[in-house]
Amino acid sequence: MRDIATVLAAHPFFAGLDAAQLDRLAALTSERTHAAGTWMARTGGVADEFHALLSGRAGIEIVTPGARPLVIATVHGGEVVGWSWFVEPHRWHFDVVALDDVHALSLAAAPLRAACDEDAVLGRLVARRLIKVMASRVEGTRHQVVDIYGRR
């Protein structure tokens, strides 16, 4: 069995955390495989995990009544899925489907939030990194909207 702290340290989202922080996070992390075509998250469901993809691709989708799902972002190994676990009311804002077999580190949300609250440095690092992820996704979505609706 692999040392989870070492695997976390090698993931870009967790790179640079100190050994104590990595050990703390490793204690609430499990390795998971999501088969292609399975849901990793559903809109409105409880956001009780944070996923750090090691390999594979996941599609972040929005669904509107009467329309096919729209993939607004594709997440690859080395990236993360989920910020809803961090923001109340801790419900998924999007559907997430495994496009390929996805191998991920899944961190339990409630203990992760507690760790961030108890270790202010860890909390700031996680919050800053999540904000960068969110900003990147908003920017990517903006580009998609311009591509789709910006041409008249």
C-alpha positions in Angstrom: 0.0 0.0 0.0 1.3 3.4 -0.9 2.0 6.1 1.7 -0.9 8.5 1.2 1.1 11.5 2.6 3.7 10.9 -0.1 1.0 10.7 -2.8 -0.6 13.9 -1.5 2.8 15.7 -1.5 3.2 14.8 -5.2 -0.2 16.2 -6.2 0.1 19.9 -7.3 -2.7 21.1 -5.1 -0.9 19.8 -1.9 2.7 20.5 -3.0 4.6 22.5 -0.5 2.6 21.5 2.6 4.8 20.6 5.5 5.1 17.0 6.7 2.7 17.5 9.7 0.0 19.0 7.5 0.4 16.1 4.9 0.2 13.5 7.7 -2.9 15.2 9.1 -4.6 15.2 5.6 -3.5 11.7 4.9 -5.4 10.4 7.9 -8.7 11.6 6.3 -7.8 10.6 2.7 -8.7 7.4 0.8 -7.7 6.3 -2.7 -10.7 5.8 -4.9 -11.4 4.7 -8.4 -14.5 6.0 -10.3 -15.3 3.9 -13.3 -15.9 5.8 -16.6 -19.5 7.0 -16.8 -20.1 7.0 -13.1 -21.1 10.1 -11.1 -18.6 11.6 -8.7 -21.0 14.3 -7.6 -24.6 15.3 -8.3 -26.0 18.8 -8.1 -27.7 19.4 -4.8 -26.1 16.3 -3.2 -24.1 16.6 0.0 -20.5 17.7 -0.8 -18.9 15.4 1.6 -15.6 14.8 -0.3 -12.9 16.7 -2.0 -11.3 14.9 -5.0 -7.6 15.2 -6.1 -7.4 13.4 -9.4 -4.3 11.3 -9.9 -5.3 10.0 -13.4 -8.2 10.1 -15.7 -10.6 12.9 -16.7 -13.8 14.1 -15.0 -16.4 16.3 -16.7 -18.0 19.1 -14.7 -21.5 19.5 -16.1 -24.6 21.8 -15.8 -28.0 20.6 -16.7 -30.9 22.7 -17.8 -34.4 21.3 -18.2 -35.1 20.2 -21.8 -31.4 20.4 -22.8 -28.5 18.0 -22.9 -25.9 18.3 -20.1 -23.2 20.9 -20.9 -19.7 20.1 -19.9 -18.3 23.4 -18.7 -14.9 22.0 -17.6 -12.8 18.9 -18.0 -10.5 18.1 -15.0 -7.4 15.9 -15.5 -5.0 14.1 -13.3 -3.1 16.7 -11.2 -6.2 18.8 -10.8 -9.0 18.8 -8.2 -12.8 18.5 -8.2 -14.9 20.3 -5.6 -15.1 23.5 -3.7 -18.6 23.0 -2.5 -17.3 21.0 0.5 -15.6 24.2 1.6 -18.5 26.6 1.2 -21.8 26.4 3.0 -24.3 24.8 2.6 -21.8 22.1 1.5 -24.0 21.0 -1.5 -22.6 20.2 -4.9 -23.2 23.0 -7.4 -22.5 20.9 -10.5 -22.7 17.3 -11.7 -19.3 15.6 -12.0 -19.0 12.5 -14.2 -15.9 10.3 -14.7 -15.1 10.5 -18.4 -12.4 7.9 -18.1 -11.6 5.6 -15.2 -10.6 8.2 -12.6 -8.1 7.4 -9.9 -8.3 10.0 -7.1 -7.5 10.8 -3.6 -10.7 11.6 -1.8 -10.6 13.7 1.4 -13.5 13.6 3.8 -15.0 17.0 3.9 -16.0 17.5 7.5 -12.7 16.5 9.0 -10.9 18.5 6.3 -12.9 21.6 7.2 -12.1 21.0 10.9 -8.4 20.6 10.1 -8.5 23.9 8.2 -10.2 25.6 11.1 -7.8 24.2 13.7 -4.6 25.0 11.6 -4.9 28.5 10.4 -1.9 28.2 8.1 -3.4 25.1 6.5 -6.8 26.8 6.2 -5.3 29.8 4.4 -3.3 27.6 2.0 -6.3 25.5 1.2 -8.6 28.5 0.8 -6.1 30.4 -1.5 -5.6 27.3 -3.6 -9.4 26.7 -3.9 -9.9 30.3 -4.9 -7.3 29.9 -7.7 -9.2 26.8 -8.9 -12.5 28.6 -8.8 -11.1 31.7 -10.6 -9.7 29.4 -13.3 -13.0 27.6 -13.8 -14.9 30.9 -14.0 -12.4 32.2 -16.5 -12.7 29.0 -18.6 -16.5 29.2 -18.5 -16.4 32.9 -19.5 -14.3 31.9 -22.6 -16.9 29.2 -23.4 -19.8 31.7 -23.1 -18.0 34.2 -25.4 -17.3 31.4 -27.9 -20.9 30.3 -27.9 -22.8 33.6 -27.6 -20.2 36.2 -28.4 -20.5 35.8 -32.2 -23.5 37.5 -33.7 
